[in-house]
Amino acid sequence: MINPKLMIEPSYWLETGIKLEKVNNLNVFRLTDELQARSDELLEKTKLGLITTEEKAELDGISELVQIFTYTNSVLAVESRWFPTQHEKLSLKEQNSSVNTVTPQNS
């Protein structure tokens, strides 16, 4: 059973807490420097046992946003890789029939 928890919705930071950053020719979602600093501050307060209920809700929302980014960025990374179509595979085999130059990815 899923336990509900109080948190600020991740969509709260859509306009102010998100940036796109180019990493290895791939645009990935990241927290802005300001939101990352706030997350770090809240994590430190958690470690010290000084976090308030409101701050915990804020940290939980930021953490949820980071989980969404992690998933989204991994999907984007996989999708950005080149996977040949059947037609492209046949063309490659015709060009060099002595070597298998394309290995399909198992899904």
Long-range contacts (C-beta under 8 A, 24 or more apart in sequence): 5-60, 6-53, 6-56, 6-57, 6-60, 7-57, 7-58, 7-60, 7-61, 7-64, 8-57, 8-58, 8-60, 8-61, 8-62, 9-61, 10-61, 10-62, 10-64, 10-65, 10-68, 12-61, 13-61, 13-62, 13-65, 17-62, 17-65, 18-65, 26-76, 26-77, 26-80, 27-76, 28-69, 28-73, 28-76, 28-77, 29-69, 29-72, 29-73, 30-69, 31-62, 31-65, 31-66, 31-69, 35-62, 38-62, 39-63, 39-66
